[in-house]
Structures are given as C-alpha cells and as structure tokens.
Amino acid sequence: MIKCEKILAATLLLILFLGGCTPANNVSQNEATDRLEKLVAAETPKVQSPVENPALAASDSNNSAAMQPEAIVREYLGLLQNDRAAEAEKHLSKVSALNFRQAGMTLQSPGSEAAKYEILKPKFATNQQRIAMVDCKITDVVDGEVQTSDISWIMKRDEEYWRITGMAMVVDESGKRRLMSFEN
C-alpha cells in the first residue's frame, strides 16, 4: 500500500511541476501536500549552512553546474540573507523568476540577518532524481523570542542544474503544510 502511495505522490508531483497543472478536483490541496510529505518523510543528515560556514556559499557559487539541491538552497538562502536578491534569482527556475518579476515581487530572506539555517539532504520524488525537496529549519529571534519554522524547498533539475520551483510550509493555524508553486 505504501508503495502505491509513493507512486501516486510521485505521479502527482510530476503532473504539478512538469505539466504545470493543478490537482484534479477529487484531490484536495491538503491531500496532495500530505501525499508529498509521506513520499519524502525519510530521515536525512544535516548539511552545514552558510551562516555556520560562509566559505561554503562562496565556494559553491564557482561550481554551480555540479551543485546538489541542498547546496543550491544553502547558497540561495545565504545570498538572500546578505541582501543579494538579484544574484539569488539565478537559483529559481526560469518560469519562477519570470513570475516573480511579472508580479512585481522581490525575493526576501525567510529570516533576519542573524537567522540560522539547518539544511537537510534532498529527498528525491523519483529514482531519476529530477524533482527533489530540501527541508530547512530556520531559527531566528523575533521580538526577543527564539522562533523556529520549517520550509521545504521544491526543486527541479533542468538542463543546467537544480532550480527552486516552489516551497511548502505551514501558513495558518491548522498546522498543515501548503505547497506553493512559483511556476503556476
């Protein structure tokens, strides 16, 4: 049964991200998100963040073609955290970057300059490793209180390298994560 759910979730991901479609009426956003989470709910080791080692972000940018998904997320967050949104945009898919520009939106860091990021290894949707999710725990101080939040970066491998195409995070009191595609 679990194998069937994984196949169904992988198919849903492929339709959502490669086909540019929305889920069918009989599959709610919550169901799609739940299936995605079940598909990639494996424990993964920690990857050091640019805040913990800024040299990582600088060295990674020189070898973008060979970068793995977690390295792309690490560099993307490091660039945003250092107010270098124009450079960070290169890590978005072409469609995502175009959508942000057309909507007049700017990229911003999901945390303050002092935020700490714990970036995990990618979880791949299929064995072809063309779609991945990279989980990230953000720890920051807001109004004197330490707060943590979790974002999962959705990525797609294009002809050049891994690109960010969306994110999943909790956006309301329900506790359910919502998938936000930057391409639709």
C-alpha positions as MATLAB code, in Angstrom:
seq = 'MIKCEKILAATLLLILFLGGCTPANNVSQNEATDRLEKLVAAETPKVQSPVENPALAASDSNNSAAMQPEAIVREYLGLLQNDRAAEAEKHLSKVSALNFRQAGMTLQSPGSEAAKYEILKPKFATNQQRIAMVDCKITDVVDGEVQTSDISWIMKRDEEYWRITGMAMVVDESGKRRLMSFEN';
ca = [
       0.000    0.000    0.000;
       2.809    2.447    0.874;
       4.491    1.744   -2.470;
       1.236    2.662   -4.244;
       1.039    5.917   -2.273;
       4.629    6.738   -3.245;
       3.900    6.076   -6.905;
       0.736    8.166   -6.711;
       2.562   11.027   -4.975;
       5.426   10.902   -7.483;
       2.926   10.994  -10.346;
       1.152   13.936   -8.734;
       4.469   15.766   -8.377;
       5.349   15.163  -11.993;
       1.973   16.452  -13.146;
       2.178   19.507  -10.875;
       5.737   20.531  -11.678;
       6.373   19.305  -15.194;
       2.872   19.655  -16.558;
       2.023   22.984  -14.932;
      -1.373   21.627  -13.899;
      -3.325   21.880  -10.705;
      -4.546   18.789   -8.825;
      -7.776   17.204  -10.064;
     -10.947   18.237   -8.280;
     -11.077   14.971   -6.364;
      -7.639   15.579   -4.801;
      -7.577   18.495   -2.387;
      -4.525   20.673   -1.768;
      -4.263   19.105    1.710;
      -4.322   15.584    0.258;
      -1.673   16.480   -2.318;
       0.527   18.037    0.367;
       0.014   15.036    2.668;
       0.996   12.656   -0.118;
       4.083   14.708   -0.892;
       5.102   14.675    2.766;
       4.565   10.903    3.028;
       6.653   10.357   -0.078;
       9.649   12.236    1.265;
       9.286   11.539    5.006;
      12.669    9.848    5.460;
      15.323   10.914    7.952;
      18.228   12.724    6.333;
      21.567   14.024    7.628;
      22.238   17.712    8.301;
      24.108   19.937    5.838;
      26.060   22.906    7.166;
      24.513   26.309    6.396;
      26.232   29.434    5.027;
      25.657   31.093    8.400;
      27.661   28.323   10.084;
      30.343   28.393    7.372;
      30.155   31.385    4.968;
      33.030   29.979    2.900;
      30.676   27.236    1.694;
      28.399   29.672   -0.134;
      31.336   31.437   -1.799;
      32.987   28.219   -2.958;
      29.708   26.708   -4.204;
      28.931   29.659   -6.476;
      32.038   28.905   -8.525;
      30.799   25.409   -9.426;
      27.032   25.770   -9.946;
      26.738   23.001  -12.511;
      27.940   20.358  -10.039;
      25.927   21.638   -7.070;
      23.476   19.334   -5.366;
      19.999   20.564   -4.341;
      20.976   21.254   -0.718;
      23.971   23.323   -1.866;
      21.696   25.389   -4.116;
      19.339   26.049   -1.180;
      22.318   26.906    1.071;
      23.653   29.416   -1.436;
      20.186   30.823   -2.210;
      19.463   31.492    1.469;
      22.941   32.923    2.023;
      22.523   35.343   -0.857;
      19.080   36.436    0.337;
      20.328   36.828    3.900;
      23.069   39.146    2.628;
      20.646   41.296    0.571;
      21.808   39.889   -2.771;
      18.384   39.010   -4.196;
      19.400   39.660   -7.804;
      22.130   37.017   -7.503;
      19.805   34.631   -5.624;
      17.312   34.775   -8.506;
      19.651   32.602  -10.612;
      18.663   29.671   -8.391;
      14.992   29.942   -9.375;
      13.667   28.158  -12.428;
      13.287   30.457  -15.423;
       9.490   30.345  -15.121;
       9.644   31.077  -11.378;
      11.955   34.069  -11.873;
       9.717   35.408  -14.646;
       6.602   35.007  -12.478;
       8.237   36.906   -9.600;
       9.263   39.759  -11.909;
       5.865   39.947  -13.644;
       4.093   40.067  -10.271;
       6.418   42.860   -9.109;
       7.564   40.716   -6.188;
      11.071   40.746   -4.761;
      12.907   37.879   -3.146;
      13.454   38.252    0.592;
      15.248   36.200    3.192;
      12.977   33.971    5.287;
      14.594   35.292    8.450;
      16.752   38.090    9.771;
      20.477   38.570    9.163;
      21.075   36.583   12.361;
      18.838   33.631   11.416;
      20.377   30.154   11.491;
      19.518   27.585    8.848;
      19.653   23.830    9.228;
      19.562   22.450    5.699;
      18.998   18.742    5.188;
      19.931   16.399    2.367;
      17.444   16.251   -0.524;
      14.607   13.774   -0.781;
      14.000   12.772   -4.366;
      10.499   12.180   -5.746;
      11.628    9.506   -8.195;
      14.679    7.371   -8.840;
      15.519    9.592  -11.853;
      16.321   12.353   -9.333;
      14.778   15.162  -11.405;
      12.476   16.519   -8.649;
      13.593   16.977   -5.060;
      12.551   18.512   -1.783;
      15.103   20.063    0.577;
      13.907   20.628    4.138;
      15.196   23.633    6.048;
      14.680   24.586    9.703;
      15.027   28.307   10.356;
      15.837   29.509   13.862;
      15.545   33.239   14.467;
      14.903   35.722   17.273;
      11.683   37.718   16.843;
      10.714   40.302   19.491;
      13.209   38.763   21.912;
      11.847   35.221   21.497;
      13.556   32.345   19.718;
      11.269   31.024   16.994;
      11.685   28.176   14.565;
       9.940   27.480   11.309;
      10.260   24.828    8.649;
      10.331   25.348    4.900;
      10.679   22.642    2.299;
      12.165   23.921   -0.954;
      10.797   22.167   -4.042;
      13.398   21.795   -6.764;
      13.586   20.613  -10.337;
      16.676   19.655  -12.312;
      16.891   21.480  -15.636;
      19.491   21.213  -18.389;
      21.974   23.295  -16.376;
      21.464   22.394  -12.706;
      18.959   22.305   -9.844;
      16.461   25.170   -9.680;
      13.979   26.200   -6.984;
      10.384   25.943   -8.229;
       8.381   26.313   -5.035;
       8.136   25.759   -1.339;
       5.970   24.029    1.245;
       5.326   25.469    4.684;
       2.715   25.942    7.393;
       0.787   29.148    6.667;
      -2.097   29.018    9.144;
      -3.202   27.595   12.494;
      -4.245   24.252   11.006;
      -0.652   23.016   11.110;
      -0.957   21.631    7.573;
       1.811   22.469    5.169;
       0.817   24.171    1.922;
       2.615   23.684   -1.344;
       3.267   26.963   -3.157;
       4.454   26.568   -6.705;
       6.405   29.547   -8.047;
       5.718   28.312  -11.585;
       1.895   28.452  -11.543;
];
